[in-house]
Amino acid sequence: MPSQPLRHPAVAGTWYPGSPQTLAGAVDRYLAGVKAVPRGTVVGLVSPHAGLMYSGSVAACAYRAAAGGTYDVAVLVGPSHHVGFDGVAICSRGAFDTPLGALEIAEADAAAILRHCPVVREDPAAHAREHSLEMQLPFLARLWPALPIVPLVMGYQTRATIRGLADGLGLALAGRRALLVASSDLSHYLDARTAEEVDRRVIDRIAGFDADGLMAALERHPEYACGGGPVVAVMRAARALGAVDATVLKYADSGDVSGDKSAVVGYMAAAFGRFEQAAQAGSGER
């Protein structure tokens, strides 16, 4: 049994199915629909966090890219949608429950992150209602049910917080087989054509593994990506942990499911690591 405290799901039954059988079937269908994955070693991912019916096919591309890997811990970094605060909130003990079973927190890794990241502090309350990490858990629970996690929610996405987290993760996870996951959607409520033009500014920097360029763009236009800070932090930390290549795996928008292209949310999946023929990894499947 998982140790306490146990973080209970906030959006099960609404943003994704609350039934274990229905959820497992949905996740499996999305994973089975992925057409191709990069060959190589994955260190970091970017995955969206909208309702499963809208962004599940995109998230699946990220997780399928890493599915062949063996990891000691998954470190999840997402934005805070409900609570404003400085720094990064961690839950360092217990487990996060899901309809597919509880995912234990990697307490030793969490303690190392707390030691090496002054911007990180214990704050379970910041996680209670947050969906940005919760939407990653069904894929993790299905692919690696025994893999422990470290959940991190970023408050105000300042350059100092992003750099502090990235540098600390690189130190805390050195020697560990860590899978880093940045949770982010892209532009919100633009028409689909405009959204794709705006989202391309983020996609191109991620495809180029240009964390500094993305940070500069987000400082001018924070509306480009709600989890832009987590993405930059994961890009920097992944490079510190040995990633040399980036590939954008898929881009889509909510209108692909709803049929309403007048006001969409953009989604993308990306991976960082060491890949064969990385230079041929274009800007992702549309």
N, C-alpha and C positions, 0 to 999 in steps of 0.2 A: 504494500500500500504506500502511496506517496506520503511524504512527511508534510506536516502542516507548516505554515499556512497554505491553503489552497485557493488560488484565484479562480473564481467561477466565470464561465463564459458570459459576456455581456450581450452578444448579438446572435447567438445560436437560436435557430428557429425563425429568424428574421432576415439577416444578411446571408445566412447559409442554413442548410437543413439541420434541424436539431436531432433528427433520427439518425443513429449510427449507420444503419443500412443504407438509407437514402444518401447521406453525406458521403459514405465510402463509394457508392456507385457513381455519384457526381464527380468526385475527385478522380476516380479511375477513368471515367470517360474523357475528362479533360486531358489527363496524362496520355491516354491512348491516342488522342487526336494530334499530338505533337508530331510534326513531319520529319524534323531533323534536329540533331543536337551537335554542338561542337565536340571535336575529339580532343581530349586533353584533361587537364586537372582544373577543377573549378575551386576558387578561393572565396569569391564573393558573388552576390546576386543583387539585382534590382527587381522587385516584384510589386504589383499594384495591390491596393487594399479596398477596392469597392466590393459591392455585393457579389457573391460568387457567380451568379448568373451573368453578370456584366463583365467581370474581369477574370473569371476563372480560367478561360482559355489562354489568356496572356500569362497569368501566374504559372500555369502548368508548363509553359515553355521554359521559364526560369528553373523550376524544380526538376524538370526532366533533364536539363543540362547537367545538373549536379547529381542525378540519381545513381550514377555509377560510382560515386566517390565514397570513401570511408572517412568518417569524421569523428572527432572526440566531442565536439560541442558545436551547437548552432547559436550564433550571437545575432540577435534581432534588434535592429535599430529603426524606430519609427517616429513620426511626429506626434505631438500631443494635440488633439482636437478639442479637448474639454477643459483643460487646466493650463493656465499660463504660469510659467516659472522659469527661473534661471537655471542653466545647466541641464543635466540628464538624470532622469529618475530610473533607479534599478530596483528590482525585486531580487534579493540575494539568497532567499531560502524558500523551500517548499516546492510547489508545482503549479502549473497552469492546466486547468482541466479543459477537456474538449469532449464532444460526443464520441470520439474515437479512442478515448482514454487520456489519462493525465500525462503531461510531459514534465519530467522532473527538472528543477533548476540545478545547473552545474555549480554547486556552492563554492568549490575551490576556484573555479574560473571567475565567478562573480567577485570573490574576495580579492583575487589578483587585479581585476579591473578597478575595484574600489581603491586599491593601493596605488595603482599607476595612473589613475584618472582623477585628478582633483575636481574636475567638473561634474563627476558622477556622485550621486548621493542616494541613500536608501529612501524610497518614497512609494510604497505600495499603493497609496491613494491615487497617484497619477495614472496607475494602470487599471483601476477598477472599471471604468467605462470605456477605455480606449480600444478602438477596433483595429488600429493600424497594424498591431502585432497579432491580434487574434485572427485576422484573416489569413495569416501565414500558417497558422497551426494545423489546419486540416491536411495540408500538403506534407508538412513535417511528420505529423502523426501517421500518415498513410505510408510514407516512404521510409522513415526511420523511427519507428515507434519507441525505441529504447534510447534515442539520442537526446541527451540533456540540452537544455537551452539556457541562455542568459538574456532576459528581456530588458531592453533599454528604450525609454521614451524620451525624446529630446523636447525641451521646452522652447524658449526663444532661440531661434536658429542664428546665433551670432557667429562671426568668424572665430572668435576665441573659443567658444564652446565646441564648434565643429573641429577645429584643429586640436584642441585639448583631448577630445574623445578619440580622434583618429590616432594621435601619437600614443596615447595611453593604451589603446587596443593593440597597437603594434608591439608594445613592450609586454603587456600582460599575456598575450597569446603566442609569443615567440616559442617555437618548439611544439606547439599544439596543432593538431589537424582541425582547424576551425573553419566552419562555413559561416561567412558573414552575409547577412541579409538586410538590405535597405528596403524599407517599405515606403512607396510613394506613388501617388497618381500624378498626372501632368496637369495641363490647363483645365480650367473648369468653366463650363457654360458658355463657351464660344460656339459659333457655327462650325461644322466639321471642317470646312476648308480652311478657315482662319486658325482653328485649333491645330491642324496639322502643320501649318506654317510656323506657328509659335512653338509647338512641341519639337519641331526639327532643331530649334536652337539648343534644346537640352539634349536631344538624341545625338546630334553631331558631336557634342563635347564628350558624351559618355562613350560613343564609338571610338573617339580619339584618345580615350583614357586621360582626358584633360581635366583633372580635378580643379586646378587653379582657375582655368577658364570658366568652368561651370560655377565656381564660387563667385567669381567676378560678375557673371551674368545674373546670378540669383540675388546678389546684393543690389543690382539695379532693378531687377524684376522678380521679387519673391513670389509673385503669382504664377510663375512658370511651373512650379512643382511644389505641392504642399509638403512633401518630404525631401525637399532639395538638400537640406542640411544633412539628414541621414545618408543620402546618396553620396555627397561629397566625403563625408566621414568614412563610409565604407570603401569608397574608391581609394582614399589615401591609406587606410589600414590594410586593404587587400594588397596594395603595392608593397607596403612594408613587410607583408607576410609572404611575398614571393610572386605575386601576380605581375605579369608583364604584358598581357594582352587583354583587350576588351572586345566584346561582340554584342551587338544589339540583336535580339532574337525575334522580337515581334512588336509591332505597334498596332493599336486598335483604338476605337472609341466607343462610348456607350451606345451611340446611335447604331452601331453594327448589330446590336441586340434589340434595342427598343424600336428602331426604325425612324426615330426622330433625330434628324441631323441638324436641327436648328440651334440646339444648345447641348453640347456634349461634354463629357469628361474624357480626357486622353489617358491611355494606359500603355506602358511599355514593359518589356522584360529584357534584361541584359545580364551578362555574366563576365566576370573578371577571373583570369587565371593564366595558365600556360596552354595554348591551343595550337594544334597543327593547322597550317594554312590560315593563320589568324588574319593575314592581310586581305584574304578574300571574303572575310565576314563583312557583308555590306551593312546597310542600315536597318535590317530586319524585315521579316515577312509582314506584309500589310494585310 
